[in-house]
Amino acid sequence: MKLSRRVSWFLLAFGVWSWVIWVTFVKNLVKDSSGLAFDDGDPTAYFWVHLTLAVVSFVWGTVVGAIGLRGLRGLRQAS
């Protein structure tokens, strides 16, 4: 299957966007001072659930971005 240039760039941009957003979120999660993420220094369920969401999003962002990158490389080799 061949991806169009537009779709390939979109997938690659989505992968990069996912990493930027979730890295920022994890940094903020670790620095949380509201008491949601940590209770007397111990991680809470809120922390673990959101860390899991972030890790899954990292994986999906990487997979989607890699598909977009492969699509762009395939278009370059076909030219």
Helices and strands as residue ranges (DSSP letters): H 5-30, E 38-39, E 42-43, H 45-78
